[in-house]
Amino acid sequence: MEAKHWAAFFVYLISSSYVGMVVGQTGCQPNEKMERVFDKCFENVSTQLTDETFNLQDETTGNLQMTGGTVSGLHNVRVTPPLRCACDKDLIRIFIKLSFIDVTVTFVVTLLDDLLGGLLGNLGSSLARLLGQVVNLLVNLLALEINIVVTVEQRLIPGSTCTVTSFRVTRISEIKLLNLNLTQLLVGLLGDILTPVVDTLLRNLLQRQVRAIIVSEIQKITITQDMFTCN
């Protein structure tokens, strides 16, 4: 009889919210109200980034120098649905996917004679002699899409606001050289050299300056319990 009593009590605990409060819950479903809050947040981020140009640090790779670098077009940011969330006792954790579309990178590339010769052999050395021992090129590149995952947490207690606990650049899909008046072969070779450098520069910029703007806007948000459902 006592065993049946404890069994019935255990079933009651499972069916009640008691277990949810003690062991925490992992399932979560955001609703349209939460989606609107974050859409508005990133509209504000986009407004701050409109007409904003960021400077890049100078870089030297072998006999290639990159100076006067700038990045623009970061206002083309959007939330990629769906939002995901997880409930954990009195904490909600939200995972936001962001996409930056058509980000433009511009800088002056200085190519020395040895680099041109190494790229194209005698043809490269001849080109260097025609243009001078130092070749300066104004290079424009386009990052077609940059993907970021932001993790946001908030305690479900009065006065709490959101905090950013993780900010990861997950992918830069493609970097293209634009409007460069050189042979297709040289453009391709330059692209092979420049792409990993530009990838790193963009990641550093996003992790520092752009992240600070996003964090500032997210910290203004308060998530309320009518914005999601815990399973």
PyMOL CGO cylinders between C-alpha atoms (Angstrom):
from pymol import cmd
from pymol.cgo import CYLINDER

trace = [
    CYLINDER, 0.00, 0.00, 0.00, 2.87, 2.31, 0.88, 0.3, 1, 1, 1, 1, 1, 1,
    CYLINDER, 2.87, 2.31, 0.88, 4.54, 1.53, -2.48, 0.3, 1, 1, 1, 1, 1, 1,
    CYLINDER, 4.54, 1.53, -2.48, 1.34, 2.50, -4.32, 0.3, 1, 1, 1, 1, 1, 1,
    CYLINDER, 1.34, 2.50, -4.32, 1.20, 5.74, -2.33, 0.3, 1, 1, 1, 1, 1, 1,
    CYLINDER, 1.20, 5.74, -2.33, 4.75, 6.71, -3.35, 0.3, 1, 1, 1, 1, 1, 1,
    CYLINDER, 4.75, 6.71, -3.35, 4.08, 5.69, -6.96, 0.3, 1, 1, 1, 1, 1, 1,
    CYLINDER, 4.08, 5.69, -6.96, 1.01, 7.92, -7.09, 0.3, 1, 1, 1, 1, 1, 1,
    CYLINDER, 1.01, 7.92, -7.09, 2.98, 10.78, -5.53, 0.3, 1, 1, 1, 1, 1, 1,
    CYLINDER, 2.98, 10.78, -5.53, 5.76, 10.36, -8.11, 0.3, 1, 1, 1, 1, 1, 1,
    CYLINDER, 5.76, 10.36, -8.11, 3.24, 10.48, -10.97, 0.3, 1, 1, 1, 1, 1, 1,
    CYLINDER, 3.24, 10.48, -10.97, 1.85, 13.69, -9.49, 0.3, 1, 1, 1, 1, 1, 1,
    CYLINDER, 1.85, 13.69, -9.49, 5.31, 15.26, -9.42, 0.3, 1, 1, 1, 1, 1, 1,
    CYLINDER, 5.31, 15.26, -9.42, 5.92, 14.40, -13.07, 0.3, 1, 1, 1, 1, 1, 1,
    CYLINDER, 5.92, 14.40, -13.07, 2.56, 15.79, -14.15, 0.3, 1, 1, 1, 1, 1, 1,
    CYLINDER, 2.56, 15.79, -14.15, 2.98, 19.02, -12.16, 0.3, 1, 1, 1, 1, 1, 1,
    CYLINDER, 2.98, 19.02, -12.16, 5.23, 21.99, -12.71, 0.3, 1, 1, 1, 1, 1, 1,
    CYLINDER, 5.23, 21.99, -12.71, 7.28, 20.94, -9.68, 0.3, 1, 1, 1, 1, 1, 1,
    CYLINDER, 7.28, 20.94, -9.68, 9.68, 18.82, -11.74, 0.3, 1, 1, 1, 1, 1, 1,
    CYLINDER, 9.68, 18.82, -11.74, 10.05, 21.64, -14.25, 0.3, 1, 1, 1, 1, 1, 1,
    CYLINDER, 10.05, 21.64, -14.25, 11.10, 24.02, -11.47, 0.3, 1, 1, 1, 1, 1, 1,
    CYLINDER, 11.10, 24.02, -11.47, 13.53, 21.58, -9.86, 0.3, 1, 1, 1, 1, 1, 1,
    CYLINDER, 13.53, 21.58, -9.86, 15.33, 19.97, -12.79, 0.3, 1, 1, 1, 1, 1, 1,
    CYLINDER, 15.33, 19.97, -12.79, 14.83, 22.74, -15.35, 0.3, 1, 1, 1, 1, 1, 1,
    CYLINDER, 14.83, 22.74, -15.35, 13.30, 22.54, -18.78, 0.3, 1, 1, 1, 1, 1, 1,
    CYLINDER, 13.30, 22.54, -18.78, 15.05, 22.44, -22.13, 0.3, 1, 1, 1, 1, 1, 1,
    CYLINDER, 15.05, 22.44, -22.13, 12.23, 22.71, -24.67, 0.3, 1, 1, 1, 1, 1, 1,
    CYLINDER, 12.23, 22.71, -24.67, 11.19, 26.21, -25.70, 0.3, 1, 1, 1, 1, 1, 1,
    CYLINDER, 11.19, 26.21, -25.70, 9.03, 27.78, -28.39, 0.3, 1, 1, 1, 1, 1, 1,
    CYLINDER, 9.03, 27.78, -28.39, 9.40, 31.52, -29.14, 0.3, 1, 1, 1, 1, 1, 1,
    CYLINDER, 9.40, 31.52, -29.14, 6.33, 33.33, -30.43, 0.3, 1, 1, 1, 1, 1, 1,
    CYLINDER, 6.33, 33.33, -30.43, 5.73, 36.27, -32.76, 0.3, 1, 1, 1, 1, 1, 1,
    CYLINDER, 5.73, 36.27, -32.76, 6.11, 38.77, -29.94, 0.3, 1, 1, 1, 1, 1, 1,
    CYLINDER, 6.11, 38.77, -29.94, 9.70, 37.67, -29.32, 0.3, 1, 1, 1, 1, 1, 1,
    CYLINDER, 9.70, 37.67, -29.32, 10.41, 37.67, -33.06, 0.3, 1, 1, 1, 1, 1, 1,
    CYLINDER, 10.41, 37.67, -33.06, 9.16, 41.25, -33.36, 0.3, 1, 1, 1, 1, 1, 1,
    CYLINDER, 9.16, 41.25, -33.36, 11.34, 42.35, -30.45, 0.3, 1, 1, 1, 1, 1, 1,
    CYLINDER, 11.34, 42.35, -30.45, 14.52, 41.02, -32.07, 0.3, 1, 1, 1, 1, 1, 1,
    CYLINDER, 14.52, 41.02, -32.07, 13.53, 42.22, -35.55, 0.3, 1, 1, 1, 1, 1, 1,
    CYLINDER, 13.53, 42.22, -35.55, 13.18, 45.72, -34.09, 0.3, 1, 1, 1, 1, 1, 1,
    CYLINDER, 13.18, 45.72, -34.09, 16.49, 45.35, -32.27, 0.3, 1, 1, 1, 1, 1, 1,
    CYLINDER, 16.49, 45.35, -32.27, 18.35, 44.59, -35.48, 0.3, 1, 1, 1, 1, 1, 1,
    CYLINDER, 18.35, 44.59, -35.48, 16.54, 47.32, -37.36, 0.3, 1, 1, 1, 1, 1, 1,
    CYLINDER, 16.54, 47.32, -37.36, 18.16, 49.64, -34.82, 0.3, 1, 1, 1, 1, 1, 1,
    CYLINDER, 18.16, 49.64, -34.82, 21.53, 47.96, -35.41, 0.3, 1, 1, 1, 1, 1, 1,
    CYLINDER, 21.53, 47.96, -35.41, 21.08, 48.44, -39.16, 0.3, 1, 1, 1, 1, 1, 1,
    CYLINDER, 21.08, 48.44, -39.16, 20.28, 52.12, -38.66, 0.3, 1, 1, 1, 1, 1, 1,
    CYLINDER, 20.28, 52.12, -38.66, 23.47, 52.60, -36.65, 0.3, 1, 1, 1, 1, 1, 1,
    CYLINDER, 23.47, 52.60, -36.65, 25.50, 50.87, -39.37, 0.3, 1, 1, 1, 1, 1, 1,
    CYLINDER, 25.50, 50.87, -39.37, 23.94, 52.81, -42.26, 0.3, 1, 1, 1, 1, 1, 1,
    CYLINDER, 23.94, 52.81, -42.26, 26.57, 55.01, -43.97, 0.3, 1, 1, 1, 1, 1, 1,
    CYLINDER, 26.57, 55.01, -43.97, 29.10, 53.70, -41.45, 0.3, 1, 1, 1, 1, 1, 1,
    CYLINDER, 29.10, 53.70, -41.45, 32.57, 52.90, -42.80, 0.3, 1, 1, 1, 1, 1, 1,
    CYLINDER, 32.57, 52.90, -42.80, 35.00, 50.94, -40.66, 0.3, 1, 1, 1, 1, 1, 1,
    CYLINDER, 35.00, 50.94, -40.66, 38.77, 51.11, -41.03, 0.3, 1, 1, 1, 1, 1, 1,
    CYLINDER, 38.77, 51.11, -41.03, 40.87, 47.97, -41.27, 0.3, 1, 1, 1, 1, 1, 1,
    CYLINDER, 40.87, 47.97, -41.27, 44.36, 47.55, -39.91, 0.3, 1, 1, 1, 1, 1, 1,
    CYLINDER, 44.36, 47.55, -39.91, 47.21, 47.45, -42.43, 0.3, 1, 1, 1, 1, 1, 1,
    CYLINDER, 47.21, 47.45, -42.43, 48.56, 44.03, -43.30, 0.3, 1, 1, 1, 1, 1, 1,
    CYLINDER, 48.56, 44.03, -43.30, 51.70, 42.69, -44.97, 0.3, 1, 1, 1, 1, 1, 1,
    CYLINDER, 51.70, 42.69, -44.97, 51.78, 39.21, -46.49, 0.3, 1, 1, 1, 1, 1, 1,
    CYLINDER, 51.78, 39.21, -46.49, 55.11, 38.35, -48.09, 0.3, 1, 1, 1, 1, 1, 1,
    CYLINDER, 55.11, 38.35, -48.09, 55.72, 41.04, -50.72, 0.3, 1, 1, 1, 1, 1, 1,
    CYLINDER, 55.72, 41.04, -50.72, 52.11, 42.15, -50.65, 0.3, 1, 1, 1, 1, 1, 1,
    CYLINDER, 52.11, 42.15, -50.65, 51.05, 45.12, -48.54, 0.3, 1, 1, 1, 1, 1, 1,
    CYLINDER, 51.05, 45.12, -48.54, 47.42, 46.06, -47.80, 0.3, 1, 1, 1, 1, 1, 1,
    CYLINDER, 47.42, 46.06, -47.80, 46.84, 49.63, -46.60, 0.3, 1, 1, 1, 1, 1, 1,
    CYLINDER, 46.84, 49.63, -46.60, 43.97, 52.08, -46.21, 0.3, 1, 1, 1, 1, 1, 1,
    CYLINDER, 43.97, 52.08, -46.21, 41.42, 49.29, -45.81, 0.3, 1, 1, 1, 1, 1, 1,
    CYLINDER, 41.42, 49.29, -45.81, 37.75, 50.11, -45.26, 0.3, 1, 1, 1, 1, 1, 1,
    CYLINDER, 37.75, 50.11, -45.26, 34.55, 48.08, -44.86, 0.3, 1, 1, 1, 1, 1, 1,
    CYLINDER, 34.55, 48.08, -44.86, 31.05, 49.31, -45.75, 0.3, 1, 1, 1, 1, 1, 1,
    CYLINDER, 31.05, 49.31, -45.75, 27.62, 47.79, -46.31, 0.3, 1, 1, 1, 1, 1, 1,
    CYLINDER, 27.62, 47.79, -46.31, 27.31, 46.22, -42.86, 0.3, 1, 1, 1, 1, 1, 1,
    CYLINDER, 27.31, 46.22, -42.86, 23.84, 47.74, -42.51, 0.3, 1, 1, 1, 1, 1, 1,
    CYLINDER, 23.84, 47.74, -42.51, 22.57, 44.90, -44.73, 0.3, 1, 1, 1, 1, 1, 1,
    CYLINDER, 22.57, 44.90, -44.73, 21.95, 42.73, -41.66, 0.3, 1, 1, 1, 1, 1, 1,
    CYLINDER, 21.95, 42.73, -41.66, 18.92, 40.57, -40.98, 0.3, 1, 1, 1, 1, 1, 1,
    CYLINDER, 18.92, 40.57, -40.98, 17.75, 37.89, -38.59, 0.3, 1, 1, 1, 1, 1, 1,
    CYLINDER, 17.75, 37.89, -38.59, 17.60, 34.50, -40.30, 0.3, 1, 1, 1, 1, 1, 1,
    CYLINDER, 17.60, 34.50, -40.30, 14.57, 32.60, -38.97, 0.3, 1, 1, 1, 1, 1, 1,
    CYLINDER, 14.57, 32.60, -38.97, 13.71, 30.68, -36.99, 0.3, 1, 1, 1, 1, 1, 1,
    CYLINDER, 13.71, 30.68, -36.99, 14.72, 31.93, -33.57, 0.3, 1, 1, 1, 1, 1, 1,
    CYLINDER, 14.72, 31.93, -33.57, 15.56, 29.09, -31.20, 0.3, 1, 1, 1, 1, 1, 1,
    CYLINDER, 15.56, 29.09, -31.20, 15.44, 29.12, -27.43, 0.3, 1, 1, 1, 1, 1, 1,
    CYLINDER, 15.44, 29.12, -27.43, 15.91, 26.89, -24.40, 0.3, 1, 1, 1, 1, 1, 1,
    CYLINDER, 15.91, 26.89, -24.40, 14.45, 27.13, -20.90, 0.3, 1, 1, 1, 1, 1, 1,
    CYLINDER, 14.45, 27.13, -20.90, 16.64, 26.38, -17.90, 0.3, 1, 1, 1, 1, 1, 1,
    CYLINDER, 16.64, 26.38, -17.90, 14.93, 26.93, -14.53, 0.3, 1, 1, 1, 1, 1, 1,
    CYLINDER, 14.93, 26.93, -14.53, 14.66, 30.72, -14.20, 0.3, 1, 1, 1, 1, 1, 1,
    CYLINDER, 14.66, 30.72, -14.20, 16.84, 31.36, -17.27, 0.3, 1, 1, 1, 1, 1, 1,
    CYLINDER, 16.84, 31.36, -17.27, 15.96, 31.61, -20.95, 0.3, 1, 1, 1, 1, 1, 1,
    CYLINDER, 15.96, 31.61, -20.95, 18.64, 31.18, -23.60, 0.3, 1, 1, 1, 1, 1, 1,
    CYLINDER, 18.64, 31.18, -23.60, 18.01, 32.44, -27.15, 0.3, 1, 1, 1, 1, 1, 1,
    CYLINDER, 18.01, 32.44, -27.15, 19.99, 31.59, -30.29, 0.3, 1, 1, 1, 1, 1, 1,
    CYLINDER, 19.99, 31.59, -30.29, 19.90, 34.16, -33.10, 0.3, 1, 1, 1, 1, 1, 1,
    CYLINDER, 19.90, 34.16, -33.10, 21.26, 33.61, -36.61, 0.3, 1, 1, 1, 1, 1, 1,
    CYLINDER, 21.26, 33.61, -36.61, 22.33, 36.76, -38.43, 0.3, 1, 1, 1, 1, 1, 1,
    CYLINDER, 22.33, 36.76, -38.43, 23.24, 37.32, -42.08, 0.3, 1, 1, 1, 1, 1, 1,
    CYLINDER, 23.24, 37.32, -42.08, 25.23, 40.27, -43.41, 0.3, 1, 1, 1, 1, 1, 1,
    CYLINDER, 25.23, 40.27, -43.41, 24.70, 40.54, -47.18, 0.3, 1, 1, 1, 1, 1, 1,
    CYLINDER, 24.70, 40.54, -47.18, 27.02, 42.17, -49.77, 0.3, 1, 1, 1, 1, 1, 1,
    CYLINDER, 27.02, 42.17, -49.77, 29.69, 43.65, -47.52, 0.3, 1, 1, 1, 1, 1, 1,
    CYLINDER, 29.69, 43.65, -47.52, 32.26, 45.71, -49.46, 0.3, 1, 1, 1, 1, 1, 1,
    CYLINDER, 32.26, 45.71, -49.46, 35.96, 45.75, -48.60, 0.3, 1, 1, 1, 1, 1, 1,
    CYLINDER, 35.96, 45.75, -48.60, 38.30, 48.28, -50.21, 0.3, 1, 1, 1, 1, 1, 1,
    CYLINDER, 38.30, 48.28, -50.21, 42.04, 48.80, -49.80, 0.3, 1, 1, 1, 1, 1, 1,
    CYLINDER, 42.04, 48.80, -49.80, 45.24, 49.60, -51.67, 0.3, 1, 1, 1, 1, 1, 1,
    CYLINDER, 45.24, 49.60, -51.67, 47.34, 46.54, -52.47, 0.3, 1, 1, 1, 1, 1, 1,
    CYLINDER, 47.34, 46.54, -52.47, 51.03, 47.15, -53.07, 0.3, 1, 1, 1, 1, 1, 1,
    CYLINDER, 51.03, 47.15, -53.07, 52.70, 44.43, -55.14, 0.3, 1, 1, 1, 1, 1, 1,
    CYLINDER, 52.70, 44.43, -55.14, 56.48, 44.30, -55.32, 0.3, 1, 1, 1, 1, 1, 1,
    CYLINDER, 56.48, 44.30, -55.32, 58.43, 42.96, -58.30, 0.3, 1, 1, 1, 1, 1, 1,
    CYLINDER, 58.43, 42.96, -58.30, 59.36, 39.71, -56.57, 0.3, 1, 1, 1, 1, 1, 1,
    CYLINDER, 59.36, 39.71, -56.57, 55.71, 38.89, -55.88, 0.3, 1, 1, 1, 1, 1, 1,
    CYLINDER, 55.71, 38.89, -55.88, 54.66, 39.49, -59.49, 0.3, 1, 1, 1, 1, 1, 1,
    CYLINDER, 54.66, 39.49, -59.49, 57.54, 37.40, -60.73, 0.3, 1, 1, 1, 1, 1, 1,
    CYLINDER, 57.54, 37.40, -60.73, 56.61, 34.63, -58.34, 0.3, 1, 1, 1, 1, 1, 1,
    CYLINDER, 56.61, 34.63, -58.34, 52.99, 34.72, -59.49, 0.3, 1, 1, 1, 1, 1, 1,
    CYLINDER, 52.99, 34.72, -59.49, 53.50, 34.79, -63.23, 0.3, 1, 1, 1, 1, 1, 1,
    CYLINDER, 53.50, 34.79, -63.23, 57.17, 34.13, -63.87, 0.3, 1, 1, 1, 1, 1, 1,
    CYLINDER, 57.17, 34.13, -63.87, 58.67, 36.25, -66.65, 0.3, 1, 1, 1, 1, 1, 1,
    CYLINDER, 58.67, 36.25, -66.65, 55.26, 37.72, -67.47, 0.3, 1, 1, 1, 1, 1, 1,
    CYLINDER, 55.26, 37.72, -67.47, 54.99, 39.03, -63.93, 0.3, 1, 1, 1, 1, 1, 1,
    CYLINDER, 54.99, 39.03, -63.93, 58.43, 40.61, -64.05, 0.3, 1, 1, 1, 1, 1, 1,
    CYLINDER, 58.43, 40.61, -64.05, 57.60, 42.22, -67.40, 0.3, 1, 1, 1, 1, 1, 1,
    CYLINDER, 57.60, 42.22, -67.40, 54.38, 43.64, -65.95, 0.3, 1, 1, 1, 1, 1, 1,
    CYLINDER, 54.38, 43.64, -65.95, 56.30, 45.04, -63.00, 0.3, 1, 1, 1, 1, 1, 1,
    CYLINDER, 56.30, 45.04, -63.00, 58.75, 46.73, -65.34, 0.3, 1, 1, 1, 1, 1, 1,
    CYLINDER, 58.75, 46.73, -65.34, 55.91, 48.23, -67.35, 0.3, 1, 1, 1, 1, 1, 1,
    CYLINDER, 55.91, 48.23, -67.35, 54.08, 49.59, -64.31, 0.3, 1, 1, 1, 1, 1, 1,
    CYLINDER, 54.08, 49.59, -64.31, 57.10, 50.27, -62.15, 0.3, 1, 1, 1, 1, 1, 1,
    CYLINDER, 57.10, 50.27, -62.15, 58.92, 48.19, -59.58, 0.3, 1, 1, 1, 1, 1, 1,
    CYLINDER, 58.92, 48.19, -59.58, 56.12, 48.82, -57.09, 0.3, 1, 1, 1, 1, 1, 1,
    CYLINDER, 56.12, 48.82, -57.09, 52.56, 48.24, -58.33, 0.3, 1, 1, 1, 1, 1, 1,
    CYLINDER, 52.56, 48.24, -58.33, 49.70, 49.86, -56.39, 0.3, 1, 1, 1, 1, 1, 1,
    CYLINDER, 49.70, 49.86, -56.39, 46.19, 48.54, -57.01, 0.3, 1, 1, 1, 1, 1, 1,
    CYLINDER, 46.19, 48.54, -57.01, 42.94, 49.87, -55.59, 0.3, 1, 1, 1, 1, 1, 1,
    CYLINDER, 42.94, 49.87, -55.59, 41.15, 46.63, -54.81, 0.3, 1, 1, 1, 1, 1, 1,
    CYLINDER, 41.15, 46.63, -54.81, 37.42, 46.22, -54.15, 0.3, 1, 1, 1, 1, 1, 1,
    CYLINDER, 37.42, 46.22, -54.15, 36.09, 42.95, -52.80, 0.3, 1, 1, 1, 1, 1, 1,
    CYLINDER, 36.09, 42.95, -52.80, 32.58, 41.77, -52.02, 0.3, 1, 1, 1, 1, 1, 1,
    CYLINDER, 32.58, 41.77, -52.02, 31.76, 39.36, -49.22, 0.3, 1, 1, 1, 1, 1, 1,
    CYLINDER, 31.76, 39.36, -49.22, 28.49, 37.88, -50.48, 0.3, 1, 1, 1, 1, 1, 1,
    CYLINDER, 28.49, 37.88, -50.48, 27.24, 36.66, -47.11, 0.3, 1, 1, 1, 1, 1, 1,
    CYLINDER, 27.24, 36.66, -47.11, 28.56, 36.57, -43.56, 0.3, 1, 1, 1, 1, 1, 1,
    CYLINDER, 28.56, 36.57, -43.56, 26.79, 34.35, -41.02, 0.3, 1, 1, 1, 1, 1, 1,
    CYLINDER, 26.79, 34.35, -41.02, 26.90, 34.92, -37.27, 0.3, 1, 1, 1, 1, 1, 1,
    CYLINDER, 26.90, 34.92, -37.27, 25.27, 33.11, -34.35, 0.3, 1, 1, 1, 1, 1, 1,
    CYLINDER, 25.27, 33.11, -34.35, 24.55, 35.18, -31.24, 0.3, 1, 1, 1, 1, 1, 1,
    CYLINDER, 24.55, 35.18, -31.24, 23.60, 33.53, -27.94, 0.3, 1, 1, 1, 1, 1, 1,
    CYLINDER, 23.60, 33.53, -27.94, 21.51, 35.67, -25.58, 0.3, 1, 1, 1, 1, 1, 1,
    CYLINDER, 21.51, 35.67, -25.58, 20.59, 34.87, -21.97, 0.3, 1, 1, 1, 1, 1, 1,
    CYLINDER, 20.59, 34.87, -21.97, 18.24, 36.46, -19.48, 0.3, 1, 1, 1, 1, 1, 1,
    CYLINDER, 18.24, 36.46, -19.48, 17.19, 35.64, -15.94, 0.3, 1, 1, 1, 1, 1, 1,
    CYLINDER, 17.19, 35.64, -15.94, 13.42, 35.62, -15.59, 0.3, 1, 1, 1, 1, 1, 1,
    CYLINDER, 13.42, 35.62, -15.59, 13.43, 37.84, -12.54, 0.3, 1, 1, 1, 1, 1, 1,
    CYLINDER, 13.43, 37.84, -12.54, 12.23, 41.45, -12.23, 0.3, 1, 1, 1, 1, 1, 1,
    CYLINDER, 12.23, 41.45, -12.23, 14.66, 44.04, -13.57, 0.3, 1, 1, 1, 1, 1, 1,
    CYLINDER, 14.66, 44.04, -13.57, 16.70, 41.62, -15.67, 0.3, 1, 1, 1, 1, 1, 1,
    CYLINDER, 16.70, 41.62, -15.67, 17.68, 42.41, -19.25, 0.3, 1, 1, 1, 1, 1, 1,
    CYLINDER, 17.68, 42.41, -19.25, 19.36, 40.36, -21.96, 0.3, 1, 1, 1, 1, 1, 1,
    CYLINDER, 19.36, 40.36, -21.96, 23.08, 39.69, -22.05, 0.3, 1, 1, 1, 1, 1, 1,
    CYLINDER, 23.08, 39.69, -22.05, 25.16, 38.33, -24.94, 0.3, 1, 1, 1, 1, 1, 1,
    CYLINDER, 25.16, 38.33, -24.94, 27.12, 35.24, -23.87, 0.3, 1, 1, 1, 1, 1, 1,
    CYLINDER, 27.12, 35.24, -23.87, 28.43, 34.12, -27.27, 0.3, 1, 1, 1, 1, 1, 1,
    CYLINDER, 28.43, 34.12, -27.27, 29.10, 35.80, -30.63, 0.3, 1, 1, 1, 1, 1, 1,
    CYLINDER, 29.10, 35.80, -30.63, 30.49, 33.52, -33.36, 0.3, 1, 1, 1, 1, 1, 1,
    CYLINDER, 30.49, 33.52, -33.36, 31.25, 34.25, -37.00, 0.3, 1, 1, 1, 1, 1, 1,
    CYLINDER, 31.25, 34.25, -37.00, 30.32, 30.87, -38.44, 0.3, 1, 1, 1, 1, 1, 1,
    CYLINDER, 30.32, 30.87, -38.44, 30.85, 31.42, -42.17, 0.3, 1, 1, 1, 1, 1, 1,
    CYLINDER, 30.85, 31.42, -42.17, 31.94, 33.93, -44.80, 0.3, 1, 1, 1, 1, 1, 1,
    CYLINDER, 31.94, 33.93, -44.80, 30.44, 32.34, -47.89, 0.3, 1, 1, 1, 1, 1, 1,
    CYLINDER, 30.44, 32.34, -47.89, 32.44, 33.93, -50.71, 0.3, 1, 1, 1, 1, 1, 1,
    CYLINDER, 32.44, 33.93, -50.71, 34.79, 36.86, -51.28, 0.3, 1, 1, 1, 1, 1, 1,
    CYLINDER, 34.79, 36.86, -51.28, 34.93, 38.19, -54.85, 0.3, 1, 1, 1, 1, 1, 1,
    CYLINDER, 34.93, 38.19, -54.85, 37.36, 40.63, -56.45, 0.3, 1, 1, 1, 1, 1, 1,
    CYLINDER, 37.36, 40.63, -56.45, 35.50, 43.41, -58.29, 0.3, 1, 1, 1, 1, 1, 1,
    CYLINDER, 35.50, 43.41, -58.29, 36.38, 45.70, -61.21, 0.3, 1, 1, 1, 1, 1, 1,
    CYLINDER, 36.38, 45.70, -61.21, 40.09, 44.92, -61.30, 0.3, 1, 1, 1, 1, 1, 1,
    CYLINDER, 40.09, 44.92, -61.30, 41.65, 45.82, -64.66, 0.3, 1, 1, 1, 1, 1, 1,
    CYLINDER, 41.65, 45.82, -64.66, 44.07, 42.91, -64.85, 0.3, 1, 1, 1, 1, 1, 1,
    CYLINDER, 44.07, 42.91, -64.85, 44.19, 39.59, -66.63, 0.3, 1, 1, 1, 1, 1, 1,
    CYLINDER, 44.19, 39.59, -66.63, 41.80, 36.95, -65.33, 0.3, 1, 1, 1, 1, 1, 1,
    CYLINDER, 41.80, 36.95, -65.33, 44.74, 34.78, -64.34, 0.3, 1, 1, 1, 1, 1, 1,
    CYLINDER, 44.74, 34.78, -64.34, 46.28, 37.50, -62.18, 0.3, 1, 1, 1, 1, 1, 1,
    CYLINDER, 46.28, 37.50, -62.18, 42.89, 38.31, -60.65, 0.3, 1, 1, 1, 1, 1, 1,
    CYLINDER, 42.89, 38.31, -60.65, 42.48, 34.65, -59.73, 0.3, 1, 1, 1, 1, 1, 1,
    CYLINDER, 42.48, 34.65, -59.73, 45.94, 34.42, -58.21, 0.3, 1, 1, 1, 1, 1, 1,
    CYLINDER, 45.94, 34.42, -58.21, 45.46, 37.64, -56.26, 0.3, 1, 1, 1, 1, 1, 1,
    CYLINDER, 45.46, 37.64, -56.26, 42.13, 36.35, -55.02, 0.3, 1, 1, 1, 1, 1, 1,
    CYLINDER, 42.13, 36.35, -55.02, 43.79, 33.21, -53.69, 0.3, 1, 1, 1, 1, 1, 1,
    CYLINDER, 43.79, 33.21, -53.69, 46.26, 35.34, -51.72, 0.3, 1, 1, 1, 1, 1, 1,
    CYLINDER, 46.26, 35.34, -51.72, 43.85, 38.05, -50.53, 0.3, 1, 1, 1, 1, 1, 1,
    CYLINDER, 43.85, 38.05, -50.53, 40.83, 35.94, -49.57, 0.3, 1, 1, 1, 1, 1, 1,
    CYLINDER, 40.83, 35.94, -49.57, 42.20, 34.36, -46.36, 0.3, 1, 1, 1, 1, 1, 1,
    CYLINDER, 42.20, 34.36, -46.36, 43.64, 37.72, -45.24, 0.3, 1, 1, 1, 1, 1, 1,
    CYLINDER, 43.64, 37.72, -45.24, 40.35, 39.55, -45.85, 0.3, 1, 1, 1, 1, 1, 1,
    CYLINDER, 40.35, 39.55, -45.85, 38.45, 36.71, -44.14, 0.3, 1, 1, 1, 1, 1, 1,
    CYLINDER, 38.45, 36.71, -44.14, 40.56, 37.21, -41.00, 0.3, 1, 1, 1, 1, 1, 1,
    CYLINDER, 40.56, 37.21, -41.00, 40.24, 41.01, -41.10, 0.3, 1, 1, 1, 1, 1, 1,
    CYLINDER, 40.24, 41.01, -41.10, 36.45, 40.80, -41.42, 0.3, 1, 1, 1, 1, 1, 1,
    CYLINDER, 36.45, 40.80, -41.42, 36.17, 38.32, -38.55, 0.3, 1, 1, 1, 1, 1, 1,
    CYLINDER, 36.17, 38.32, -38.55, 38.26, 40.58, -36.31, 0.3, 1, 1, 1, 1, 1, 1,
    CYLINDER, 38.26, 40.58, -36.31, 36.15, 43.62, -37.22, 0.3, 1, 1, 1, 1, 1, 1,
    CYLINDER, 36.15, 43.62, -37.22, 32.89, 41.81, -36.52, 0.3, 1, 1, 1, 1, 1, 1,
    CYLINDER, 32.89, 41.81, -36.52, 34.11, 40.33, -33.24, 0.3, 1, 1, 1, 1, 1, 1,
    CYLINDER, 34.11, 40.33, -33.24, 35.15, 43.74, -31.95, 0.3, 1, 1, 1, 1, 1, 1,
    CYLINDER, 35.15, 43.74, -31.95, 33.50, 46.87, -33.33, 0.3, 1, 1, 1, 1, 1, 1,
    CYLINDER, 33.50, 46.87, -33.33, 30.32, 45.37, -34.79, 0.3, 1, 1, 1, 1, 1, 1,
    CYLINDER, 30.32, 45.37, -34.79, 29.81, 43.08, -31.82, 0.3, 1, 1, 1, 1, 1, 1,
    CYLINDER, 29.81, 43.08, -31.82, 29.92, 46.10, -29.47, 0.3, 1, 1, 1, 1, 1, 1,
    CYLINDER, 29.92, 46.10, -29.47, 27.06, 47.77, -31.38, 0.3, 1, 1, 1, 1, 1, 1,
    CYLINDER, 27.06, 47.77, -31.38, 24.95, 44.60, -31.38, 0.3, 1, 1, 1, 1, 1, 1,
    CYLINDER, 24.95, 44.60, -31.38, 25.57, 43.94, -27.67, 0.3, 1, 1, 1, 1, 1, 1,
    CYLINDER, 25.57, 43.94, -27.67, 24.57, 47.52, -26.82, 0.3, 1, 1, 1, 1, 1, 1,
    CYLINDER, 24.57, 47.52, -26.82, 21.19, 47.09, -28.55, 0.3, 1, 1, 1, 1, 1, 1,
    CYLINDER, 21.19, 47.09, -28.55, 20.48, 43.60, -27.18, 0.3, 1, 1, 1, 1, 1, 1,
    CYLINDER, 20.48, 43.60, -27.18, 21.15, 44.76, -23.61, 0.3, 1, 1, 1, 1, 1, 1,
    CYLINDER, 21.15, 44.76, -23.61, 18.16, 47.09, -23.92, 0.3, 1, 1, 1, 1, 1, 1,
    CYLINDER, 18.16, 47.09, -23.92, 15.77, 44.14, -24.39, 0.3, 1, 1, 1, 1, 1, 1,
    CYLINDER, 15.77, 44.14, -24.39, 13.71, 42.53, -21.65, 0.3, 1, 1, 1, 1, 1, 1,
    CYLINDER, 13.71, 42.53, -21.65, 12.23, 39.11, -22.40, 0.3, 1, 1, 1, 1, 1, 1,
    CYLINDER, 12.23, 39.11, -22.40, 8.91, 38.44, -20.68, 0.3, 1, 1, 1, 1, 1, 1,
    CYLINDER, 8.91, 38.44, -20.68, 7.17, 35.11, -20.18, 0.3, 1, 1, 1, 1, 1, 1,
    CYLINDER, 7.17, 35.11, -20.18, 4.47, 35.94, -22.73, 0.3, 1, 1, 1, 1, 1, 1,
    CYLINDER, 4.47, 35.94, -22.73, 7.11, 35.82, -25.48, 0.3, 1, 1, 1, 1, 1, 1,
    CYLINDER, 7.11, 35.82, -25.48, 7.76, 32.06, -25.31, 0.3, 1, 1, 1, 1, 1, 1,
    CYLINDER, 7.76, 32.06, -25.31, 6.45, 28.72, -24.09, 0.3, 1, 1, 1, 1, 1, 1,
    CYLINDER, 6.45, 28.72, -24.09, 8.52, 26.16, -22.21, 0.3, 1, 1, 1, 1, 1, 1,
    CYLINDER, 8.52, 26.16, -22.21, 7.72, 22.54, -23.02, 0.3, 1, 1, 1, 1, 1, 1,
]
cmd.load_cgo(trace, "trace")
